[in-house]
């Protein structure tokens, strides 16, 4: 992570866009299990937020089944 955003950055999954707004994304925060809205987003298109071999609650991409 870069020096500017590294301390505040979170890994999230994009769920969509905020209606009637430009440049604001809806993101699923897997750690706090809630939707957040943010305009300062850096996408890593080479990786996926969820894969079959991840540690995310045995196949639940949103981490809801506990």
Backbone torsions as a table, in degrees:
resi	resn	phi	psi	omega
1	UNK	NA	153.7	-179.2
2	UNK	-78.6	166.4	-177.1
3	UNK	-68.4	-31.8	-176.8
4	UNK	-72.3	-48.1	-173.6
5	UNK	-102.5	-10.6	-172.8
6	UNK	-53.9	-43.5	-176.9
7	UNK	-71.4	-27.5	-176.7
8	UNK	-103.0	-8.8	-173.4
9	UNK	-69.1	146.9	175.9
10	UNK	-133.3	145.3	174.1
11	UNK	-87.6	121.8	-178.2
12	UNK	-132.9	172.2	176.8
13	UNK	-116.5	128.8	179.5
14	UNK	-70.7	130.3	178.1
15	UNK	-111.2	-18.5	179.4
16	UNK	162.1	-159.1	-176.9
17	UNK	-118.2	156.5	173.8
18	UNK	-80.6	128.8	-177.0
19	UNK	-65.3	140.7	178.4
20	UNK	59.7	30.4	177.1
21	UNK	-138.2	149.8	179.4
22	UNK	-107.8	128.2	174.3
23	UNK	75.1	23.6	175.2
24	UNK	-120.2	126.0	-177.0
25	UNK	-107.0	151.1	169.5
26	UNK	-96.9	129.4	-176.1
27	UNK	-129.1	143.4	174.1
28	UNK	-93.7	116.7	176.9
29	UNK	-86.5	105.2	-174.8
30	UNK	-67.6	-25.8	-179.5
31	UNK	-73.8	-48.6	-178.4
32	UNK	-93.6	-4.6	178.6
33	UNK	54.4	53.9	177.1
34	UNK	-150.2	160.2	176.5
35	UNK	-83.9	134.2	173.5
36	UNK	-122.9	157.1	176.3
37	UNK	-117.9	131.4	-172.8
38	UNK	-148.7	145.5	176.2
39	UNK	-106.1	-17.6	179.0
40	UNK	-97.1	85.3	-174.7
41	UNK	-124.1	137.1	173.2
42	UNK	-118.8	117.6	-177.5
43	UNK	-92.0	136.1	173.0
44	UNK	-105.9	94.6	-174.4
45	UNK	-77.2	-6.2	178.9
46	UNK	-90.6	-6.3	178.6
47	UNK	-129.5	161.1	179.7
48	UNK	-111.2	146.7	178.2
49	UNK	-70.3	-23.5	-177.2
50	UNK	-139.2	137.4	171.6
51	UNK	-145.5	161.4	-176.0
52	UNK	-58.8	-29.6	-178.1
53	UNK	-97.3	14.1	178.3
54	UNK	-78.5	171.6	-179.1
55	UNK	-94.4	23.9	-173.4
56	UNK	-90.3	78.1	169.1
57	UNK	47.9	51.4	170.2
58	UNK	50.3	55.8	173.1
59	UNK	96.1	3.2	177.9
60	UNK	-98.8	103.1	-173.8
61	UNK	-63.6	-24.7	179.5
62	UNK	-93.1	-7.8	178.0
63	UNK	70.5	31.3	-175.5
64	UNK	-90.6	-30.5	-177.5
65	UNK	-81.8	106.0	178.6
66	UNK	-123.6	NA	NA
